[in-house]
């Protein structure tokens, strides 16, 4: 018996792997955003610049049973126009509707849907930290109250976290790598970062990548509330998310989506794409410490930022701005401050500018990194750093420059976005001006 059949011909693939990874630069050419501040990139950015809060009383479900009754909801969103067939929208969970809408915004912005693009070299990685929680709740209620036969045949595809990427791939014929990474609140940055890695490695020329989330639901409110993770400043919703402030008492849940089109630089240049920035570095690490708490000294987060700087071949002093994970939790904000100090050294207290846009949007969980990377890119484009609002009494243990309350005009040549998830999952993404 022959172990190998030498008559079988190997599959032919694009001859790109001879290049070293560092020879392939990656740029951002499209952005799509849905957030509590607006249903597109510009309205979200305008809200961030203005220091506007998108937090208010929960309206998507009855909040009365839950200790936390506030959230950052996406307002006035209609899924139908983003689907070729309105029936298809009804067969998608709210998170997937967000994913598809934001992805189409990014695709339209980038022009990657042009006829001349080789669709077999375009990948999709738009994930979700929790997936179709609303679908699971609704269909489980049907199962208990009306019997198994009443459960929707679409319940499984509606619930899984990868279906948004699958739908986009099918609709556009994008036949490149198609997958999602699920790492809680680090989901967006990991999907963007690993898409970056695959482009660098030559497995694709472009990716639609990021994250989406929709968990302002009974299970989401109950689960996070019972963990004591959410703010209960219910009588002052707009002042509830207050990263680095002594009065912070937990994060405020948000929802939405943040999606990028990233592509290899020569590929983007050849098709005449408008380039926002270079995606220069990506870091990934594990805390190896606790299920929900960050490492008390920020060791994993610091390694993550160090890796992003190393990949970008940049010194800490070359980074202008850090969009912090900054969730407004008592422990998390201190740990991230320690991590930034470890990674940036003297620059952390002498020139580095930090802010947490979660003070305005709330915490979008798996969508957070995509929306916050968009904020970094717009900060570079307009040379405006968005503020950390509600920072009235800065915690002495959080002693960096967090851009309190008012946006700041300053030249921004590079920016780093942090996302850290339950389970000790860390991801940092670094962008800079294209030279």
N, C-alpha and C positions, 0 to 999 in steps of 0.2 A: 504494500500500500504506500503510495506516494504522499508524503506530508504536505508537499507544496505543488500546486499545479502551475507550472511555468508558462502555460499557454494563456493564463488569465492576464489581461493587460491592465496596468495600473490606471486608476482614474486620473484624467488630465485636470490639473488645477492651474489657476493663474500663477505665472512664474514671478512671484513677488517675495518669496521667502529667502532669497539670496541676500536681501538687504538686511543690514543690522537694524535693530529696533530704533535706535536713536537717529537713523537717517530719515525716518518718516515722522514729520511734524504733524500735529493734529490741531485743527482750528474749529471754532464754533461759528456756524453760518445761519442758524435758525433757533428761535426761542418761542416757546408757547407756555402761557401761564394762566391758571385759574386760582384765585385766592380769595380770602375774606375781604380783601381791599378792592377787588375788581376781577372782571372776567376776561382780561387780556393783560399783556405785559405792560402797556403804557399806563393803564389805570392803576395797576398794582404799584408800579414804580412811582407814579405821582403821589399815591397815598403814603408810601414809605418816605419819600422826600419831605412830605408835609408833616410827618410825625403823627399820622392819623391811625387811630385804632380801629380794627375790624371786628372787635369782640363785642358781643351783645348777648341778650337772653336767648336761650335755646328755643328754636321754633320748629325744628325738624321732628321733634318728638315731645311728649309731655315730660318736662324736666322735674315735676313735683316730687317723684319718689327718690331723687338722687341728691346727695349733698352738694354737688356741683351743678348749677343750673345755667351756666354760661358757656359760650363756645365761639369760635370763629367760623361762621357758616359762609359758604359760597351763596351769594344772593342772586335771585332772578335768572338762574341758569336754565336753559332749555336745551335738552339733548337732541331733539328731533333734527334741527338743521345741520347737525354734524354727521348725520347718517344718510346714506343713499336711500334707505327705506326706513320710515319712522317705526315700523314694526321691529326692526333690528335694534333700535334704541331701547325698546321695552324688554328686549331679551338680554340686556346688559345691566349689571349692577351699577349703582351710582358711581362707584370708584372707576369702573371701566368706561363709563360715559365721560368722566373727567379725563381719563387717560387718552381716549380717542380724540376728544375736543382739543386738548392741549397739544397733542402730537400733530394734529392737522394744522394747528396754528404754526407750529415750528416748521413743518414740511412746507407750508405755503410761504413762510418767511424766507426759507432757505432756497426754494426753487429746486430741491432735490428730486422733485417729481417730473423734471424735464425729460423729454423723449430721449435725449442723448445719454442719459445715465444708465449704466449697466446695473440693473436691479438685482442681479445675482450677487453683486458686491455691496449691497446695502443691507445692513442688519437692523434688528429692532430689539431693544432691551428697555421696556417701560414697565417697571414693577410696582408692587404695593406691599407695604409692611404687613397688612392684615387681610387684604383681599375683600371678597364679597360678604362682609359681615351682615349687611342688611338683607341680602338674599337668604343667608343661613337662618337669620331670625324669622323671616316671614315664612319660609318653607317649613321650618321646624314647627311653627305654630299650626300650620295646616296639617302637618303629620299628626300632631297630638289631638287636634280638635275635629278633623274631618277625615282622617284616615290616610293610609299610604297612597291610595289611588289618586289623591288630590295634589300630591307633590308634583311640581313642575318637572317635565323631562329636561328642562334647561338648567335645573338647579346646580348641577356639577360645573358645567362650563361657566355659569354666571358667578360662581363662588370662587373659583381658583384664581390665583394671583397672576397667572401668565396669560390669561385670555385676551387682555387688551393688546399685548404684543402680537398674539396670534391673529387677531382680527385685522390689525394694521398691516401685517405681512401679507395676508390674503387680499386685502383690498387694493394695495399698491403693487403687489407682485414683488415685494422685497424678499429675495431668496437668500440673503446672506445669513449669518448667524442669528438665530432667533431664540431668545431665552430670557429669563428674568432671575435676578438675585433678590432674595427676601432676607433682609437683615434689620427688621424693625425700623427704627428711626434713621438708620444709615442707608436704607434701601436706595434712594435716588443716587447718592454719591457713589455707591458701589456699582450700580448699573452704568453710570456715566464713566466711572473710572475703568471698569473692566471692558467697556466698549472702546475706550481710549487704548487700552492695552492690545486689543485685537486688531485695531487699525495699525498700531505701531508694529505689530508682529506680521502684518501683511494679510490677515485673514479677511479683511473687508476694506473698502474705501470710505465708507460712511456708515453712520448709525443714527437712528432715532432712539434717544435714550433718556431716562429720567424716572419719575415715579408719580403715583397718584394715590389718594386716600379719601375714604368717606366713612368715618366711624362715629359720627355724632348720632348715636343710636342707644337704645336702652342697655345693650350689653357693653358697649364702649364706655358709656357714662358710669354704669355700675361697676365694671371691672376696674377702671382707673381710679374711681372714687374710693372704692374699698381698699385699694392699695395706699390710699392717702397721697396719691400723686398729683391730684388736681387742686387748683386753687378753689377756695370757697368764698371768695370775695364777691358774692353774688349781687350785692347792692351797688357795686361799682365795677361793672364789667370792663369798661375801657381802661381801668386802672389796675386790673387784676394781674396781668402779665407784666412782671417788673423784675427782669433779670438783674442780678448783681445788687439789688436793693435789700436793705435789712428787713423790709416788710414782705418779702416774697414768701409765698406759702404753697407753691406748687405751680405746675404748668396749666395752661388753658388749651384745651383741645381745639384744633382747627382741621380744615379739610381743603382739598383742592388738588392741583397737579402742577408740576414743573417739568418741562421736557425740552431737550436740546437736540438739534441736529449737529453732529460733529463729523468732520471728515478730514482726510489726509490733505495737507496743504496744497500740493501740486494738483490734486484732483479738484479742489475748490477753485484754485486759480485758473485752471484750464477752462472751467465752465463759466467763469466770470462771476462767481458768487461773491456777495458782500460778506466780509469777514468781521465778526465782532471782536474776537480776541483769540489768542493761542491758548489751548488747553495744554499747559506745560508740565504739570506734575500731578501725581496721584499717590496717596499713601493709604495703606491698609494695615490694621493690626488688631490684636485681641487683648483685652484686659486680663483675661484668665484670672478673674477675681470673684465676681458675684453675679447673680442672675439679673438684678436690676440696678444695683449701685455701681457707679464708676470706681475705678481704683482711687483710693484716697489721695495719692500723690500724683495722679494724672499720668502715670508712667506709659500706659498703652496709648493714650491720646498724644503724648509727646513723641513717641516713636512713629506714630502715624504722620504727624506734621513733618518730622525729620525726613521721612521717606519721600514725601511730596517735594520737599526742598531738594533732596538729593536727585530725584528723577528730573527735576527742572534745572539742575545744575545752578542753583541760586543760593546765595548767602542769605541768612535771616534779615540782614539790613536792607535787602532789595525788595522786601515785601512791604507794601504801604498799609494794607488793610486786611484784617481778619474778620469775616462774618462768623461770629461765634455760634456754637451749638446753643449756648445760652438759653436754657429752657425755663428759667425762673424757679428752679428747685433749690432748696437750701444747700444740699450737698453738691449737686452737679455743677453749679456756677463756681464754687470754690475749687473743685477739682480741675475744671477747665482752665481757670486762672493759673493754677500751679503748672499745668501742662504747657500753656503758652510761655510761661517764664522759662521752663526747662528747654523748650525748643528754640525760643528766640533770644535767650540770654539777655544781655544788657539792652538790646533793641526793644524788648517787651515794655520796658519802662522809659524808653528814650527814643520816641519817634513812631513806634507802632501804634496804629489806631484800630480799635476794636469796636464792634457794636453787635447787638442782637436784634434782628428784625422780628424775631418771635414776640417781642414786646408789642408789636402791632398786629401781626397775623395770627398769633397763637402758634401752637406746635402742630404742624401739618404731618407729623409722623413720617410715614414713608415718602411723602411728597415734599418734605421740608427742604432737603438738599437741593432739589431741582429749582425750587422757587428762590432759595437763598443764593444759589450760583447765579441765577438771573440778576439778582440784586447786585452781586459783585460785578458783573459785566456792565450793568448800567452805571454803577459807581465809577468804573473806569471810563465809560463813554462820556459821561457828563461831568466828571471830576467833582462828584458830590458823594459824601459818605452819609448813608441814612443813620438816624439816631437810634439810641436805646431810650425809648420813652419810659416814663414812670420811674426814672432813676432819681429819686429825691433824697434818699439817705444811703449813700454808697456803703456797702459792707466793707469794713476795714480789711477783711481777708480777700476781698476782690479789689485790688488796688491798681488796676490798669486804666488806660484812657478808653472809656467805653462810649464816647460821643453822647453824653447825656442830653436827652430831651430835644435837641435841635440839630438838624442836619448841618454838616460842615463842608464848606467848599475847600477842596485841597486836591492837588494833582495826584491822581491814582494811576500808577503804572502797573501795579500787580495786586492781586487779592487772593486770599485763601479762604475757602469755605469748609467749616467743620461740621460733621454729623456723627453722632455717637448713639448706638442703639442698645436696648436691653440685650443681655447676653454677652456684653463686652465687645460689641462689634464697632470698630472705629473706621472712619473714612474721611480723608481730607483731599480736596481738589484745589489745584492752584492754577490761576489764569493770569496772563500778562498781555501787555500790548504786543502786537506782532511787529517785530523789527525787520 
